[in-house]
Amino acid sequence: MEKPELKCSFGVLSRPDGSTIFCEGKTSILAGIYGPVEVKLQKAHIDKACVECYFRPKTGLLGVQDRLRESLIRNICEASLAVSLYPRTAVLVNLQEMQNSGQLISCAVNAVCLACLDAGIDMKFLFGAVSCFLNGQGDFCFLPPINEDSIKALFVFVFNNTTGSILASHTEGCFSTVQFEKALSLCRDESVNVFKFFKHSLVH
């Protein structure tokens, strides 16, 4: 099964504490991490850092789907970052969509993880995301079909690198329980390659 090529560049922005451009096939995201930084009193938590996520689409205003992506990534960061080490502070996650060919959520999640590593924020574990598509013939693929109308369902799974457990999932379209389990199995196997790419990118 053909897989999207992964690419990344670190330190592409000067102001954030950590930043990266991550490309998954023809989909690309720019991510910047600020923090821990001072937080407004009304948003401060006495026992942990406050995580805020801001997603900016390539064009136009924020929509409902963009708010969903913000919420998903914020929840993932709250689970994976060692937020208890930074009470009464904030970690700001900024995302800018550069190009979307279908794997926007998984690309954004992976960009955030690499940006966190670039920022040097303490993490309990790494997280990586994989997208999988189901076409009208019932076949699975990691690359989005050229004809969007032929996509029957989209699956996105986010995994913990230490245990392999699911941190988050997102689905669109119609599918059976068996197809969901098949997509999960394919994505879990592919997540091993995603984490290998993370390691290779940091070492080199």
N, C-alpha and C positions, 0 to 999 in steps of 0.2 A: 504494500500500500504506500503510495507516494505521500511524502510528508513535507510540510512547509519548511523552508530554510530559515534558521534563526540567526539573527545578527544583533549586536548591541554595541553602543559606545558610551563610556563613562565620562563624567565631568564635563558634559556639554554646555552646562550653564554655570555662570560664575557666582551668582547670588545664593542659590540653595546650598544646604549642607551636603546634599547628595543629589545627583541627577543622572539620567540615562535616556538614550533613545533606543527603544527596543523594536525590532522588526520581526514579524512572524509572517513569512511569505510576503505578500504585498500590503499587509496591514502594519502600520507603524504608530507608535505612541511616544510622546515626550513626557517624562515624569520628573518631578522635582520634589525633594523632601526638605522641609524646614523643621528643625527641632532637635532636642526639646527647646521651646521658646516660651516667653512669658505669655500668660493667658489672662483674658478678662475674668474678673472675680466671679461673674455669674456663670461662667463656663468651667471654672476650676473644680477639680475633684481632689479631695484631701488625701486620697489613698492611691491615686494613679494619674497618668497623663490623659489628657483629653485628645482624642484623635479626630481630626477634621479632614474631609476629602472634598476636593473641588475638581469637577470634570468640565472641560471646555470642548464643545464639538468643533469640528473643522469650520463649519459655517452656521450661521443662524443662532437663535437663542436656545437656552437650555430647555429640554423637553422632559416628559415623564420618564422615558427610558434612560436619560442621562442621570436623573435623580436616583433611579434604581441602581445604576452602576456605582454612583457615589456611595450609596448605602451598603452595597455588597462589599466594596473595597474597604470601607471604613470598618465593617464588622470583621473582615479578614485580618486587618492590621491590629485591631484591638485584641484578637485572639493570639496572634503570633508575636507581636512586639512585647518586650518586657516593660509594659507600661507602669507596673508597680514601682519601678526604680526611679520614675520621674514624676512624683506627685506635684500637684499644683502647676503643671506645665502643659504645653500643647505640642502635638506633632501634626504638622500641616502637610497634607499630600496634595500636590497639584498635578493634574493630568491634562495634556493637550492632545487631542486627536489630530494626527497628521494625515493618515490615510486609512480607510476602512474597506477591506475586501471580504469581511465576514467574521473575522476572529477578534473583534474589538475587545470583548471582555477578557478573554484569556491573554491577549497581548498587553492590556492595561495592567492586569494582575501581575504578570511577569515583570513588566517594567517597574512597578512599585517595589517588588521584592529586591530587584537589582539596585534600585535607587536607595533603598534602606541600607543595603550592604555598603554602597558607596558613601553614605552618610555616617556609617559607623554606629548606628543605633543598635543597642542590645536587643537581640531577638531570641525567643525561646526555640524557634525552629524556622527553617525556610519554608516558603510556600510556592507552589508552581501550578499553573493552569494549562489545561489542554482542551481544545475545541474539536468536536467531531460532528460530521454532517451525515444525515440519512437522506438518500435521494428517493425518487419516486419508484425506482425498481427494487427498493429494499436493501440497497448496498450502502455500506459505511465508507466514509472517506475523511481524511484529515484536511484536504484542500477543498475550499468551497467550489461547487460547480460553477462553470461559466454562466450558465443560465440560472438565475436566482429562483425562477419559477419551479425548477426541478428539485429544489430543497424541500423535503417533507418535514424534517425536524432538525433542530440544532441542540447539541448537548455541550455544556461547559462544566468541567469538574476541576476543583481546586484541591490539591493534596498537600499534606504535611510530609516533609522529606524524611523525618525520623521514623514515623510509624506507618506511613503510606495511607493513613486514614483520610477521609473526605472532610475538608474544611468548609466547603461551600459548593453548591451546584446551581446551575441555571439551565432551564430547558425552554424551547419554543417549538410549536408545531404539534403534530399528532404522532403518537407512537405507542407501542404495546409495552407491557412490563418486560417481556423477553428482550425487546429491542433496547430498552433502557439498560438492562443488565449487560447486554453485549457492548453497548457504548461505554459503560462504566469500566468494563474489563479492558477494552482497547485503550481508553484514556489513561487508566492506571499504569498499563505497560509502557505507554508513551511518556508518562511523567518521569520515568527513570532517565530517559534521554534529555528531558528538559533540565533536570537537576545536574546531569553531567555537563550540559552546556553552561549552566551557571558556574560550576566549578572551573571549567576550562576558561571561561571569560575572566574570572578573578585571578587565576594563576598567570594568564597571559595578558 
